[in-house]
């Protein structure tokens, strides 16, 4: 409990510091996320050490990477998930909650293999596949919105 409370207190400061750095290092930040759906219709979610709640796996696109390369790298790092077919591009979103320069590309993944359960590490402290009616209570609003768009027919937003 103390660790979670401490993380919630320092999270805004860390986020502001990182985006202050990125303001000068990059004109815009670009990330990828994946809505990974298994053959039982469950969604793969991760819980980070540096931000509250459950989220879709993904992260930043590095210099020289394509969106798909970044997605494949992040899925392997965060979930031990390997793409077996190209993912479906769902949309590009403006993530104003993070900064006025952050964009996130979302892909839907049905074809994959997971060669073993990923081990929690310094970045990902928990992970799992969850049924739509059993998502963790602290699943982020953006994650819930993307799931509703892809699987529930909700209108697609331009904002993350």
C-alpha positions in Angstrom: 0.0 0.0 0.0 2.8 2.4 0.9 4.6 1.8 -2.4 1.4 2.5 -4.4 0.7 5.7 -2.5 4.2 6.9 -2.9 4.0 6.1 -6.7 0.8 8.1 -7.0 2.4 11.1 -5.2 5.6 11.2 -7.4 4.0 10.1 -10.7 2.9 13.6 -11.8 6.4 15.1 -11.1 8.2 12.3 -13.0 5.8 12.7 -15.9 6.4 16.5 -16.0 10.1 16.0 -15.8 10.2 13.5 -18.6 8.0 15.7 -20.8 10.2 18.7 -20.1 13.2 16.7 -21.3 11.2 15.4 -24.4 10.2 19.0 -25.3 13.8 19.7 -26.1 14.8 16.3 -27.3 11.9 15.7 -29.6 9.4 17.8 -31.4 6.7 15.2 -30.8 6.4 12.0 -28.9 5.0 8.9 -30.6 3.9 5.7 -28.9 2.3 2.4 -29.8 -0.2 0.3 -27.9 -1.7 -3.1 -28.6 -5.1 -4.5 -27.9 -4.1 -8.1 -27.7 -7.1 -10.5 -27.7 -6.6 -14.2 -27.1 -8.7 -17.0 -28.5 -11.0 -16.8 -25.4 -11.7 -13.1 -26.1 -9.7 -11.9 -23.1 -7.6 -8.7 -23.2 -3.9 -8.6 -22.2 -3.2 -5.8 -19.8 -0.1 -4.6 -17.9 0.5 -2.7 -14.7 3.6 -0.4 -14.8 5.9 0.4 -11.8 5.7 4.1 -12.6 2.1 4.8 -13.4 -1.2 3.8 -11.6 -3.7 1.4 -13.1 -3.8 -1.3 -15.8 -3.0 -0.4 -19.4 -2.7 -1.8 -22.8 0.9 -2.9 -23.5 3.1 -0.6 -25.5 5.6 2.2 -25.3 7.6 4.8 -27.2 8.7 4.5 -30.8 12.5 4.7 -30.9 14.5 6.6 -33.5 14.8 4.4 -36.6 11.9 2.1 -35.7 8.7 1.7 -37.6 5.4 1.6 -35.7 5.2 -2.2 -36.2 8.8 -2.7 -35.1 8.2 -0.7 -31.9 5.0 -2.6 -31.3 6.7 -6.0 -31.7 9.5 -4.9 -29.4 7.2 -3.6 -26.7 5.0 -6.7 -26.8 8.0 -9.0 -26.4 9.4 -6.9 -23.6 6.2 -6.4 -21.7 4.3 -9.6 -22.3 6.6 -12.2 -23.9 4.2 -11.9 -26.9 5.4 -12.5 -30.4 3.3 -11.4 -33.4 2.6 -14.2 -35.8 0.7 -12.1 -38.4 0.6 -8.3 -39.0 -1.6 -6.5 -36.5 -4.6 -4.4 -37.6 -4.1 -0.7 -37.3 -7.1 0.8 -35.4 -6.2 4.5 -35.1 -3.9 7.3 -34.1 -4.8 9.2 -31.0 -3.8 12.5 -29.5 -2.8 11.9 -25.8 -3.4 15.4 -24.3 -3.3 13.9 -20.8 0.4 13.4 -21.1 1.4 16.5 -23.1 0.3 18.6 -26.1 2.7 16.7 -28.3 2.0 13.1 -27.6 0.4 10.7 -30.1 -0.4 7.0 -29.7 -1.0 4.5 -32.5 -3.2 1.6 -31.5 -3.1 -1.8 -33.2 -5.4 -4.8 -32.6 -3.6 -8.2 -32.3 -5.3 -11.5 -32.7 -2.4 -13.6 -34.1 0.3 -14.1 -31.6 2.1 -16.6 -29.4 3.2 -16.2 -25.8 6.2 -18.5 -25.2 5.8 -18.5 -21.5 4.5 -16.2 -18.7 6.5 -13.0 -18.6 8.3 -12.3 -15.4 7.6 -9.0 -13.6 10.5 -6.6 -13.8 11.4 -3.0 -12.9 8.9 -1.7 -15.5 6.1 -4.2 -15.5 5.0 -5.3 -12.1 1.9 -7.3 -13.1 0.2 -8.6 -16.3 -2.6 -10.8 -17.4 -5.4 -11.7 -19.8 -8.8 -10.5 -18.5 -12.3 -11.2 -19.7 -14.2 -8.1 -20.7 -16.6 -8.5 -17.8 -13.7 -8.9 -15.3 -11.3 -6.1 -16.1 -9.4 -4.8 -13.0 -11.2 -1.9 -11.3 -8.3 0.4 -11.9 -8.1 -0.2 -15.6 -7.4 3.2 -17.2 -10.2 5.2 -18.8 -8.3 5.3 -22.1 -7.9 1.5 -22.0 -11.6 1.0 -21.4 -12.4 3.5 -24.2 -10.2 1.7 -26.7 -11.7 -1.7 -25.8 -15.2 -0.2 -26.2 -14.3 1.1 -29.6 -12.8 -2.1 -30.9 -15.1 -4.6 -29.3 -18.2 -2.7 -28.4 -18.8 -0.6 -31.4 -18.3 2.7 -29.6 -17.5 5.8 -31.7 -13.7 6.2 -32.3 -12.3 9.2 -30.5 -9.4 11.3 -31.7 -8.1 11.6 -28.2 -6.5 8.9 -26.1 
